[in-house]
């Protein structure tokens, strides 16, 4: 038993020394796959400090979001930039965005408030489920390709290609923000 404990502690030490800290640029959450020391990412790209990872079905976040919303965009293929402001009034400005199918949009997301805010693209069902999870685990950090988390007074960008027509949603999933009405809609024609 003692040898097993020693082996487990040695493995844990190796994992800890292998974890690398990241530098946050412009107050935005790092890109997916950039681990933070002491945290791990789940199948949906959320980082949990000591929390158990959760999964969102087969194929992971990329397959889920790629089929429903489009796919992560490539900066060199951006066709238009849309500026979005997030405020402590729990609102996005603009809250409605019209896009042509196939466009790759660079969302420049500014947090003009004093609280941390985020812009997460998804179906209303996904956003409601995710908001509920955030209420249960408020310390959870995300690093999904369909979202950007921005500290107070900072800006970040989210690049997304909308490959399908339809109405899609976005919201701030910080605890209580979605429930306070911090959401919007993207219409793709």
Secondary structure, 3 states (H helix, E strand, C coil): CHHHHHHHHHHHHHHHHHCCCCCCCCCECCCCCCCCCCCEECCCCEEECCCCCCCCCCCHHHHHHHHHCCEECCHHHCCEEEEEEEECCCEEECCEEEECCCCEEEEEEEECCCCCEEEEEECHHHHHHHHHHHHHCCCCEECCCCEEEECCCCEEEEEEECCCCEEEEEECCCCCCCCCCCEEEEEEC
